[in-house]
């Protein structure tokens, strides 16, 4: 049996969730963020009668400060390892959870849905997977800080403020952009970006989703119309792949929102969009 990657804190979250008997909702963060980026969402879902879990990627540091001081803790995490970690967390729950993910977390959400382990799923600004062909220029520009240097595959790469501004905060003013950068931005593992970038060239890639599984459950794909990282073309291509599934598949755009739609001042609109969808199905 493989060694567990579940932390004490995550095991406690699972135990508490089971003890409440309530419907669990699992949140999955993406690159350059930590589980704490979901804190406000977790509070909203809790108020709505759900029990929220915010597990990390394997070895996620507890705080933004710690992550910046020890970027090596975030390196070498592959899509497959991260997906297996979340599946292990979910495996400890008494009820199938709703799963909500952002960016690479949106891709992980769809991987888990494809494994049949979620009751309903919401993927915000998802990273692309094998079979998704559009490569918008803004996405390439967003990935360049990492993909521009092959050595970054084995590192965790921080974004500069300007890179963060372009990728996450292109729709907010300078003051808010700086606040978001200081409060949330951490180095991101290079591996997933390289995996997603080469997914269509590698038949054995971990960046793939079983879109056909009849146990996938209802799925909502959401994107911001001003997103540079995961723009309309990528999300529409994902929707076209996913809508062939027997389950409910929906696509929603949040007008004027950027890739930072889960953390910036507009976060509540995104949160309510997810909550309404989850309420319909679980």
Secondary structure as GFF3:
##gff-version 3
##sequence-region A 1 282
A	DSSP	alpha_helix	8	20	.	.	.	ID=ss1
A	DSSP	beta_strand	24	28	.	.	.	ID=ss2
A	DSSP	three_ten_helix	35	38	.	.	.	ID=ss3
A	DSSP	alpha_helix	39	47	.	.	.	ID=ss4
A	DSSP	beta_strand	51	53	.	.	.	ID=ss5
A	DSSP	alpha_helix	64	69	.	.	.	ID=ss6
A	DSSP	three_ten_helix	71	74	.	.	.	ID=ss7
A	DSSP	alpha_helix	79	91	.	.	.	ID=ss8
A	DSSP	beta_strand	97	102	.	.	.	ID=ss9
A	DSSP	alpha_helix	104	114	.	.	.	ID=ss10
A	DSSP	beta_strand	118	124	.	.	.	ID=ss11
A	DSSP	alpha_helix	137	147	.	.	.	ID=ss12
A	DSSP	three_ten_helix	150	154	.	.	.	ID=ss13
A	DSSP	beta_strand	156	157	.	.	.	ID=ss14
A	DSSP	alpha_helix	161	168	.	.	.	ID=ss15
A	DSSP	alpha_helix	174	184	.	.	.	ID=ss16
A	DSSP	beta_strand	188	189	.	.	.	ID=ss17
A	DSSP	alpha_helix	190	197	.	.	.	ID=ss18
A	DSSP	three_ten_helix	199	201	.	.	.	ID=ss19
A	DSSP	beta_strand	218	224	.	.	.	ID=ss20
A	DSSP	alpha_helix	232	242	.	.	.	ID=ss21
A	DSSP	beta_strand	249	254	.	.	.	ID=ss22
A	DSSP	alpha_helix	267	281	.	.	.	ID=ss23
###
